[in-house]
């Protein structure tokens, strides 16, 4: 993807959040993800948003991005080089087979390009309202992902208990939920899926 312009400065976390939210909009919104039971896409989209922003808004290498996010260098490369046009065709149902592209990476690149072209990447606040989160019954997932930021996967029960200590998910103590899971857990998406099965 061609970079339209380098920033004069900006908050990488905020930019990644904006790309993440625009990615969800491209997919039809959170309600659509819930309807299609694709809530587990959220960690992949968040990861891809960070990779795309770091690649386009900083001078970091794939190796540096991978280290910063706790992913492999190849994953960072796959996300950053995903063909967003192929992914767009896939999302619209124009392709018979799933492309070999990193889907979340392509979506994040589409979102990044949209925000950059509209001048909204750095300046316009894009936030998910608490009411929308609660109505869609995903507030727990958002809070879990926020607490896991920077944690290297796979993870053990002890690591998760340390990060999620004191959380109540759907009336259950997180420690009780974590005690019922099998370890190690390989990805944030796997963790969300397993928690969802237990609540």
N, C-alpha and C positions, 0 to 999 in steps of 0.2 A: 504494500500500500504506500502511496506517495504521501509524505508528510506535508501538510499544507503550510504550516508555519511552526517554528519553535516558539515556546512560550517565553514571555519576559520574566517569568517566575510564576509560581503557583503551588498550591498544596496538592501533592500527588495523591494523598488519601481522598481528598474531596473530588479530584478529577476521576479517580477510579470509581468512587461512589456514583458519580454522574453517569459514567459509562455503564456501570452495572444496572442502574435504573433504566437507562435508555435501552439496554439489552432486553430487559424484561418487557418494556413497551413494544419492542420489535416482535417479541414472541406473542403479543396480544394481551399483555398484562399478567399480574399475579393470579387473577381469577382463572385465566386460561391454563396456567401452569398447574393449578390445583385441579381443575377439571380433567386435565389429561394426565394427572398423577405424575407430573414431571417436577415436583418440588425438589427432587434430588439434583436438578440442574443448577440450583442456586449456588452451591459451592464452586462448581465448574465455571459458572458465569463470573463469580466474584474473582476467582483466580485469573481467568482470562482478561477481565477488566484491568487488573493490576499489571499483567504482562504487557498488554497493549499500551497502557499509559506509560509504563516505565520505558518501553522500547522506543516510543515516539516522543516522549517529553524529557528524557534524560539521555545521557551518553553511556548508559550501562550496557554491558555485553550480555549475551544470553547466559553466560556463566554467572555473572554478577546478579542478574535477575533471578535465576534459579536459586542461588544461595539465599538471597533476600526473602524469597517466598517459600523456601523449603520444598522445591520441586526439582525435577531433573532438568538438566540443560536441554535435553531433547524435547521435553514437554514445553518449555519456554519457547523453543524454536518452532515447534509445531503450531503453537497458538499464534505466534507473531507472523508466521508465513502462511497461515490458512487463507485460502482463496474465498474471500467474502462473497463474490458473485456466485460461486458454486453453492455456497451455503444458503444464499438467498433463494436460489432455484430449488434447492432441497426443501426449504421451509415452505415454499409455495406449492410443492408437490409436482414440480416440473421435471424432476429426475426420477427415473425408475428405481435406481439403487441409491443407497446412502453414499455420499461422496467420501473419499479417503481423507478429506480435510478434517481438521479439528473443529467440530461444530461450534462449541462455545467460543473458540478463538475467532471464527468467522463472524459470529454474532457480535462479539465485542468490537471487532474491527469495523463492522457496519455502524455500530453505535458510536464509536469514537469518531468516525468520519462525519456522521450526521451532526454530532455536537460541535465538532471543529468547524465545519462549514457554516453552521448557524451562529457561531461565536458564543456558544453556550457552555463550552467545556470548562471555562475558568470562572465565569461570572454569575451565571444563573443558578440559584439554589434548586436542586432537584432532590426531594426527599419523600420518603414513603410515610404517609400519615399513620399515627398510632391506631386510629380507628380502622383504617383499611387493613392493617396488619391483623388486628383482632378479629375483624369480620371474616377474613380469609383463614383464620385459625392457623396462622403461621408465626405468630409472635414468638413462640418458643424457639422456632428454628432460627430466626433472625438473632435472638439473644445468644443462642448456642454458638452460632457462627462468629459472632462478635467476640466471644470469650476465647475462641480457638485461634484467633488471628496470631500468626507467627509460630504456631505449634507445628513441629515436624511430624509427619505421618510416615509409617504406621505408629499407632500409639497404644499404650497399655492402659489398663483400668486406673492405675495410680495417677498417671498423667492427666487423664480426663477428670478424675475426682478432684485433683488439685485445681484445674482450670474452672470446673463447673460447680465447685463447692457452694452449697447453700441454695442452688436453684430449685424451684418448684415447677414442674412441667405437668400441666393438666391435673393439678392436685397431688402429684406424686413427687417425693423427694428424688432428686437426680441420682443420689447415691443408690437408692433402691432400684432405679432403672438400670444404672450402670452395672450393678451386681448381677443382673440377669443376662448380660450380653457376653458373647464370645470374643476373645482377644487373641492376637492384636487386631485392631481395626485399621484398615488400610487407607481409607480416605474420609474426608468430611462428609461426602455424599453417603458413604456406607453407614457412618454414624447416625446421620439424620434418618436414614431408612430404618435402621434398627430401633432407634428411639420411637419412631412413629408406630412401629409394630407393637411396642410395649405400652403405649398410652391409649 
